[in-house]
Amino acid sequence: MGRKFTKIDEEFICENCGEKIEKLGYTCRDHCNHCLYSKHVDINPGDREETCHGLLEPIMVELDSKKGYVIVYRCQKCGAIRKNKAADDDNMDLIIKLTARN
């Protein structure tokens, strides 16, 4: 069975920096565009079935030839590694800084 994807594009308050994060509009918003942190809430994208709920800390960025910038996260609670495509309005200074960690 392939990966499931549930489209959820909603506003939220970032639990790391406290900024109000607006909907993305063209796909799902899954991380803060200011500090790039996310929350460990999904097993499959958008399903909200993960019970951990730890903060996902951006640890590096990979460049994918098809997806562009991909943010790599480590959960501060359980240590899981997750990846999410960067959004068009993400903090490019942080993207570049994290790219340099590769």
HELIX and SHEET records of a PDB file:
HELIX    1   1 MET A   92  THR A   99  1                                   8    
SHEET    1   A 2 PHE A  12  ILE A  13  0                                        
SHEET    2   A 2 LYS A  20  ILE A  21 -1                                        
SHEET    1   B 4 SER A  38  LYS A  39  0                                        
SHEET    2   B 4 LEU A  55  ASP A  64 -1                                        
SHEET    3   B 4 GLY A  68  CYS A  75 -1                                        
SHEET    4   B 4 ILE A  81  LYS A  85 -1                                        
END                                                                             
